[in-house]
Amino acid sequence: MSSKNKVKFAKKIIREGMKNPLYKMESYETDKGVSLFFMDNNGEYVSLNYSGIYSIYRKVNDKYECLYVGETDYSIYGRIHRWVKGVAGKLRDDESHSGATKAREDGITLDDELYVKVIDSDTVYMIWKNFTSNLDVATTISMSCQSIDEWIAPLLKSKYNTITFEETASLEDFFA
């Protein structure tokens, strides 16, 4: 798929994801690593054991800055847990997360006010189906949802994604 179509698709995912709530991340270090859970606006625990795309934010005063965007075919919880372990410096020797390592080196800690916004894989797939229904067959066949986080990250101005595309977009572009 062309970069123009990838950006359009990424914007559609972000527009839909903006409708979803922010969940507060609560994490703390333990003797064996890091404990992590998520809470909604009512203080209720939320499970994120499903696949999809996620973005991690830090609240600074009244603004949210995007720290990292990722995607997973398995568990959003598992991927965010790896990021949190990286920020805490608790990754095992066989684990790595370059975005979390950069965030830790930049002074991000588990004590920061951290949030996550998610969009599940089923919703992403429905957006993809609707998006590709207007494209020609060759473009549709070549289109893949994989690595869409690399297109979303710069649109959200993510600070710690390592691999990104389309550096010139801005959040205002979503409403143009």
N, C-alpha and C positions, 0 to 999 in steps of 0.2 A: 504494500500500500504506500502511496506517496506520503511524503511528510505532511503535505497540506491536509490530506485525509486523516492522518494520525492525530494531528493537532485538533481537527474538528471533532474527532471521536473522543479524544481526551477531554475536550471542553464539555461535551455532552455528559460524560461520566461525572465531571466535577459539578456541573449544574444539578444533576440528580443527587449527587452526594451532599450538596449544600443543604438539601432538605432534611438530611438525617441529623440526629442530635450529636452533640459533643459528649463523650464520656470521660469522666475524670479518671485519671490513672493514679492509683495508690500503690506505691511500691516501697519496699524497705529491704535492707540487707539482713540476711540471716547467716548462721554459722555455715550453712551448706550452699549459699548462693543468694538469690533474690526472690522475694515473694511479691506477687503482682496480682491486682484485681482491678476491676472497673466498676464505676458507679454512675448511674443516671442522675438527672436533676433532682429526683426525689430521694436520693441516697440509697437506692436499691441496687444490689449487685447485678451486673450484666455479664452474660457469658458471650465470649467471642470465639467459640470453638467451631468456626466455619470458615470457608474459603472466601477470598475477596481482595479488595484493595483497601488500604488503610493509610491515614496520614496522621502523624504525631505532631502536636503543637505544644508550645510553651506559652503560657499567658504571662505577659509583661505589662504591668499596669492594666489598661483596658484593652490591649491588643493581643492578638494571637499570632505568633510567628511559627511558620511551618518549619519543623526540624527535619522531618524525614517522610518520604512516601514509599510504600512498598506494596507488594502483592504476593499472594500465596495461593496455591492449589489445595492447601491443607487447613491449617489453623492460624487465623489471625492472631489469636492469643499466643501461640508458639513463636511466631515471628516477632511480635512486640516484646515478648519475654526475653528473646535473644538480644534485642536492642537495649532493653533495660539492664540486662546483665553486662553488656558492653559499656554502658554509661557508668555502671557501678565498678567496673574493672574486675568483674567476677567471671569472665568467660574462661572455660576450660582451655587447655592447650590445643584441643582439636576443634575449637570453635573460633569464629571470627565474625566481626561486623564492622567494616571500615567506617560506616556512617556514625555508629555509636562511639567508636574510638575517637573520631574527629570531634564529636560533640563533647565527650569527656575532656579532651585536651583543650577545648574551648571554654570549659568551666560549667557545662551543663551537669546538674546533679539530680539525684532522686528527690531531693528536697524542693526542686523547682515545681511550680504548678503546671503539671503536664496533663494533656488531654489527647484523645484520639477520636477521629471521625472515620467511619467505615462504610463501605458499600459492598454488599454480598455479591458473590459470583453469579447468582441467578439474575440479579438486576443488571449486572454488567453484560451478561449474555443477551438479555432482552434489548438493551440499548444497542448492542452489536447487531442483532437481527434487524431491528428497525433501521439502523444506520446503513447496513449493507443492502437493504431491500431496494434502495434507490441507486445503487452502483451497478456498473456493468459486470458481467460474469467474470471476466479476467481479473478485475480489481477485487471482487468479492473472494475469489479463490486465493489470491495472494495475500489477503488481509488476515492478520493474526492479532489476537488480543494480548499475546505474550509480550512482555516488556512494556506494557502501556504505562506502567509506573514511571518509566524513564521519560515519557512525554508529559505526564502529569506533574512531576516534580518541579520543573522550571516554571510551569504555569502558576503553581502555588508558591513559587520562590523558596523552595525547600533549601535549607542551608547545608545539609549534610549528605545528600545523595551524591554518589560518586559518578555514576554514569547517567547523563541526561542528554536530551535533544531539544531543539527549538528554543534557543536561549532568549529570543526577542519578545515572546508573548508576555502579556500581563493579565492580572485578574480582571481588569476592565474589559478585556477582549471577550469575556464570557457573555457580556450583555450587549455587545455590539450587533 
